[in-house]
């Protein structure tokens, strides 16, 4: 890539849309999970429709987390092959773990929705 002066610009890491996508989808998934758990309080819980809505939102956010994590993981692998550095290896590990977390969230949320009979 070239900037205005004609100099070459090299990326120093994973581009910010991928990092931001992973961070945003992870934090929103955690927030939806906290709301879901807060809705399970017996005296003041959320209605069932709201709980199912939160589960669906968590599923979609977890899918976004998987997609962004896989893209960022692929980019980190590319960076590690081109220029071996420890921070790229650390980033690969973090993106791998967030991808696994996203898969676990999708499976768990699907199980809860089916077990509660809200598959319709």
Secondary structure, 3 states (H helix, E strand, C coil): CECCCCCECCCCCCCHHHHHHHHHHHHHHHHHHHHHHHCCCCCCCCCHHHHHHHHHHHHHHHHHHHHHHHHHHHHHHHHHHHCCCHHHHHHHHHHHHHHHHHHHHHHHHHHHHHHCCCCC
